[in-house]
């Protein structure tokens, strides 16, 4: 049986190598999940995406501030331009010119920066909700992988205990055979059963290696380090209980929240396209320093500055219907998002009903398997006594041992399946939040 607080250690040949990441010792499921949320590359990428989004927002909003620029120019004319004035050739300008220009541009109405200002909160929310959705997916996958590792581990433990028991039975059968009490058949049957159990144990040990590596990959755990996890079987059995009369609410699902945020952004995009019929207005100004001289060495001795300010209004009058088509596209995108929301609302009940059905079915199976373990153990103990008394044959002993082993394995598989199905129900209800 399982023992409360039992710890499992999964190691490789390089388990003593030092790694760049922290390792965990005797970690519970919650600690494994928290480690994964901190170290899994996908989650780290999502957090980076949030930072990128924040910088993009600030970059867009920066266009509201005055834009100040500086330009410098130095020009030497090898041949000064000549023009005819009153029939006489006259050189216009000087051989050397230089100019320095300071310009200022202030946006008064610009739909790009206005969109950035109105959508900054929703854009941040969308990035944060995407991270939350990724964390929920990761937590679900890590939990199921954790339970899968435990299920296989328990199969190995059952096989180990059976091997010890079968080795004793084989020794008893061999002694009875040598003593002439029993024929060779019991000895051979014991050998067959022992070989099958050893083969099953070896097979599960190899399968377990792959499952542990999969759990490590989900966690972002160093492959060269041993992974130590612990579990409390009594707590797990208490954790299988779930309120089955809850009603699913689509609003609790992170997918619904993401779609609502997406809809608000689509509506903002629609308004943005409607603003395309409005003019772009900006205030511009410049201060120029102009230096002109035929002698390069005296170029900066005299300055002829000038400055100006203007108000610019720009309005496209005809673009071949482009603005209208963009508005139509934006309207259809909003309607499409509405349908995504409606589809999610319709599927939430279906997902919950399916998950709940699997949970109830696995719970019923667990209760049956738990009873089967008690019955199989009782049958095995009775047949063992009867066999030693000469009432039962050794074949019946082997059969009862096989029934007990299968009952225990089925019980552990059923326990972890119930816990995995419970996670699906909680996910369908939107109760998983990270």
NORTA-V605315 format. One record per backbone hydrogen bond with DSSP energy under -1.0 kcal/mol. CO is the residue of the C=O (numbers start at 0). NH is the residue of the N-H. E is the energy in kcal/mol with one decimal. If there is no record, write none. Layout:
co=CO nh=NH e=E
co=CO nh=NH e=E
This chain:
co=2 nh=5 e=-1.6
co=5 nh=230 e=-2.7
co=7 nh=228 e=-2.3
co=9 nh=226 e=-2.8
co=11 nh=14 e=-1.7
co=13 nh=16 e=-1.9
co=26 nh=229 e=-2.7
co=27 nh=31 e=-2.3
co=28 nh=32 e=-2.5
co=29 nh=33 e=-2.5
co=30 nh=34 e=-2.2
co=31 nh=35 e=-2.3
co=32 nh=36 e=-2.6
co=33 nh=37 e=-1.2
co=34 nh=38 e=-2.2
co=35 nh=39 e=-2.7
co=39 nh=43 e=-2.1
co=40 nh=44 e=-2.6
co=41 nh=45 e=-1.9
co=42 nh=46 e=-2.3
co=43 nh=47 e=-2.2
co=44 nh=48 e=-2.7
co=45 nh=49 e=-1.7
co=46 nh=50 e=-1.7
co=47 nh=51 e=-2.7
co=48 nh=52 e=-2.8
co=49 nh=53 e=-2.4
co=50 nh=54 e=-2.2
co=51 nh=55 e=-2.4
co=52 nh=56 e=-2.4
co=53 nh=57 e=-2.1
co=54 nh=58 e=-2.2
co=55 nh=59 e=-2.3
co=56 nh=60 e=-2.6
co=57 nh=61 e=-1.4
co=59 nh=62 e=-1.3
co=60 nh=63 e=-2.0
co=61 nh=64 e=-1.3
co=66 nh=104 e=-1.8
co=68 nh=102 e=-2.3
co=70 nh=100 e=-3.1
co=72 nh=98 e=-2.5
co=74 nh=96 e=-2.9
co=80 nh=91 e=-3.1
co=82 nh=89 e=-3.7
co=84 nh=87 e=-1.8
co=87 nh=84 e=-3.1
co=89 nh=82 e=-3.3
co=94 nh=76 e=-3.8
co=95 nh=292 e=-2.2
co=96 nh=74 e=-3.4
co=97 nh=290 e=-3.4
co=98 nh=72 e=-2.8
co=99 nh=288 e=-3.3
co=100 nh=70 e=-2.3
co=101 nh=286 e=-2.6
co=102 nh=68 e=-2.2
co=103 nh=284 e=-2.2
co=104 nh=66 e=-3.0
co=105 nh=282 e=-2.8
co=108 nh=280 e=-2.0
co=109 nh=113 e=-2.2
co=110 nh=114 e=-2.1
co=111 nh=115 e=-1.9
co=112 nh=116 e=-2.0
co=113 nh=117 e=-2.0
co=114 nh=118 e=-1.9
co=118 nh=122 e=-2.6
co=119 nh=123 e=-2.1
co=120 nh=124 e=-2.4
co=121 nh=125 e=-2.7
co=122 nh=126 e=-1.9
co=123 nh=127 e=-2.3
co=124 nh=128 e=-2.9
co=125 nh=129 e=-2.1
co=126 nh=130 e=-1.7
co=127 nh=131 e=-2.1
co=128 nh=132 e=-2.6
co=129 nh=133 e=-2.2
co=130 nh=134 e=-2.2
co=131 nh=135 e=-2.4
co=132 nh=136 e=-2.3
co=133 nh=137 e=-2.3
co=134 nh=138 e=-2.8
co=135 nh=139 e=-2.3
co=136 nh=140 e=-2.3
co=137 nh=141 e=-2.9
co=138 nh=142 e=-2.3
co=139 nh=143 e=-2.2
co=140 nh=144 e=-2.2
co=141 nh=145 e=-2.6
co=142 nh=146 e=-2.4
co=143 nh=147 e=-2.2
co=144 nh=148 e=-2.2
co=145 nh=149 e=-2.1
co=146 nh=150 e=-2.6
co=147 nh=151 e=-2.1
co=148 nh=152 e=-2.3
co=149 nh=153 e=-2.5
co=150 nh=154 e=-1.6
co=151 nh=155 e=-1.9
co=152 nh=156 e=-2.4
co=153 nh=157 e=-2.7
co=154 nh=158 e=-2.2
co=155 nh=159 e=-2.4
co=156 nh=160 e=-2.2
co=157 nh=161 e=-2.5
co=158 nh=162 e=-2.7
co=159 nh=163 e=-1.8
co=160 nh=164 e=-2.0
co=161 nh=165 e=-3.3
co=162 nh=166 e=-2.5
co=163 nh=167 e=-1.5
co=164 nh=168 e=-2.2
co=165 nh=169 e=-3.2
co=166 nh=170 e=-2.0
co=167 nh=171 e=-2.5
co=168 nh=172 e=-3.0
co=169 nh=173 e=-2.5
co=170 nh=174 e=-2.4
co=171 nh=175 e=-2.6
co=172 nh=176 e=-2.2
co=173 nh=177 e=-2.6
co=174 nh=178 e=-1.9
co=175 nh=180 e=-2.0
co=175 nh=181 e=-1.3
co=183 nh=187 e=-2.3
co=184 nh=188 e=-2.8
co=185 nh=189 e=-2.3
co=186 nh=190 e=-1.8
co=187 nh=191 e=-2.6
co=188 nh=192 e=-2.5
co=189 nh=193 e=-2.2
co=190 nh=194 e=-2.6
co=191 nh=195 e=-2.4
co=192 nh=196 e=-2.1
co=193 nh=197 e=-2.5
co=194 nh=198 e=-2.4
co=195 nh=199 e=-2.3
co=196 nh=200 e=-2.3
co=197 nh=201 e=-2.5
co=198 nh=202 e=-2.5
co=199 nh=203 e=-2.4
co=200 nh=204 e=-2.0
co=201 nh=205 e=-1.8
co=202 nh=206 e=-2.2
co=203 nh=207 e=-2.6
co=204 nh=208 e=-1.2
co=205 nh=209 e=-1.1
co=206 nh=210 e=-1.8
co=207 nh=211 e=-2.7
co=208 nh=212 e=-2.1
co=209 nh=213 e=-2.0
co=210 nh=214 e=-2.1
co=211 nh=215 e=-2.6
co=212 nh=216 e=-2.4
co=213 nh=217 e=-2.2
co=214 nh=218 e=-1.9
co=215 nh=219 e=-1.6
co=215 nh=220 e=-2.6
co=221 nh=224 e=-1.3
co=226 nh=9 e=-2.7
co=227 nh=26 e=-2.3
co=228 nh=7 e=-4.1
co=231 nh=235 e=-2.4
co=232 nh=236 e=-2.2
co=233 nh=237 e=-1.6
co=234 nh=238 e=-2.0
co=237 nh=240 e=-1.1
co=248 nh=251 e=-1.6
co=249 nh=252 e=-1.6
co=252 nh=256 e=-1.8
co=253 nh=257 e=-2.3
co=254 nh=258 e=-2.1
co=255 nh=259 e=-2.3
co=256 nh=260 e=-2.0
co=257 nh=261 e=-2.5
co=258 nh=262 e=-2.3
co=259 nh=263 e=-2.1
co=260 nh=264 e=-1.9
co=261 nh=265 e=-2.2
co=262 nh=266 e=-2.6
co=263 nh=267 e=-2.0
co=264 nh=268 e=-2.1
co=265 nh=269 e=-2.1
co=266 nh=270 e=-2.2
co=267 nh=271 e=-2.2
co=268 nh=272 e=-2.0
co=269 nh=273 e=-1.7
co=270 nh=274 e=-1.8
co=273 nh=276 e=-1.4
co=274 nh=277 e=-2.1
co=279 nh=313 e=-2.7
co=280 nh=107 e=-2.4
co=280 nh=108 e=-2.2
co=281 nh=311 e=-3.2
co=282 nh=105 e=-2.9
co=283 nh=309 e=-3.3
co=284 nh=103 e=-2.8
co=285 nh=307 e=-2.3
co=286 nh=101 e=-2.6
co=287 nh=305 e=-1.9
co=288 nh=99 e=-2.2
co=289 nh=303 e=-3.3
co=290 nh=97 e=-2.5
co=292 nh=95 e=-1.1
co=295 nh=298 e=-1.4
co=297 nh=300 e=-1.6
co=305 nh=287 e=-3.5
co=307 nh=285 e=-2.6
co=309 nh=283 e=-3.2
co=311 nh=281 e=-2.3
co=313 nh=279 e=-2.9
co=320 nh=324 e=-2.1
co=321 nh=325 e=-2.3
co=322 nh=326 e=-2.0
co=323 nh=327 e=-2.4
co=324 nh=328 e=-2.5
co=325 nh=329 e=-2.3
co=326 nh=330 e=-2.2
co=327 nh=331 e=-2.2
co=328 nh=332 e=-2.0
co=329 nh=333 e=-1.7
co=330 nh=334 e=-2.2
co=331 nh=335 e=-2.5
co=332 nh=336 e=-2.0
co=333 nh=337 e=-2.0
co=334 nh=338 e=-1.8
co=335 nh=339 e=-1.8
co=336 nh=340 e=-2.3
co=337 nh=341 e=-2.3
co=338 nh=342 e=-2.7
co=339 nh=343 e=-2.1
co=340 nh=344 e=-2.4
co=341 nh=345 e=-2.0
co=342 nh=346 e=-1.8
co=343 nh=347 e=-1.8
co=346 nh=350 e=-3.0
co=347 nh=351 e=-2.7
co=348 nh=352 e=-2.7
co=349 nh=353 e=-2.5
co=350 nh=354 e=-2.7
co=351 nh=355 e=-3.0
co=352 nh=356 e=-2.2
co=353 nh=357 e=-2.2
co=354 nh=358 e=-2.3
co=355 nh=359 e=-2.9
co=356 nh=360 e=-2.4
co=357 nh=361 e=-2.6
co=358 nh=362 e=-2.4
co=359 nh=363 e=-2.4
co=360 nh=364 e=-2.1
co=361 nh=365 e=-2.3
co=362 nh=366 e=-2.3
co=363 nh=367 e=-2.0
co=364 nh=368 e=-2.7
co=365 nh=369 e=-2.5
co=366 nh=370 e=-1.7
co=367 nh=371 e=-2.2
co=368 nh=372 e=-2.1
co=369 nh=373 e=-1.5
co=370 nh=374 e=-2.4
co=371 nh=375 e=-3.2
co=372 nh=376 e=-2.4
co=373 nh=377 e=-2.0
co=374 nh=378 e=-2.7
co=375 nh=379 e=-2.4
co=376 nh=380 e=-2.5
co=377 nh=381 e=-2.2
co=378 nh=382 e=-2.7
co=379 nh=383 e=-2.4
co=380 nh=384 e=-1.8
co=381 nh=385 e=-2.5
co=382 nh=386 e=-2.8
co=383 nh=387 e=-2.2
co=384 nh=388 e=-1.3
co=385 nh=390 e=-3.1
co=386 nh=389 e=-1.3
co=392 nh=396 e=-1.1
co=393 nh=397 e=-2.4
co=394 nh=398 e=-2.4
co=395 nh=399 e=-2.3
co=396 nh=400 e=-2.4
co=397 nh=401 e=-2.4
co=398 nh=402 e=-2.5
co=399 nh=403 e=-2.2
co=400 nh=404 e=-2.4
co=401 nh=405 e=-2.6
co=402 nh=406 e=-2.3
co=403 nh=407 e=-2.2
co=404 nh=408 e=-2.4
co=405 nh=409 e=-2.8
co=406 nh=410 e=-1.9
co=407 nh=411 e=-2.3
co=408 nh=412 e=-2.6
co=409 nh=413 e=-2.5
co=410 nh=414 e=-2.4
co=411 nh=415 e=-2.3
co=412 nh=416 e=-1.9
co=413 nh=417 e=-2.2
co=414 nh=418 e=-1.8
co=415 nh=419 e=-2.1
co=416 nh=420 e=-2.6
co=417 nh=421 e=-2.2
co=418 nh=422 e=-1.5
co=419 nh=423 e=-1.5
co=420 nh=424 e=-1.9
co=421 nh=425 e=-2.5
co=422 nh=426 e=-2.4
co=423 nh=427 e=-2.4
co=424 nh=428 e=-1.8
co=425 nh=430 e=-2.9
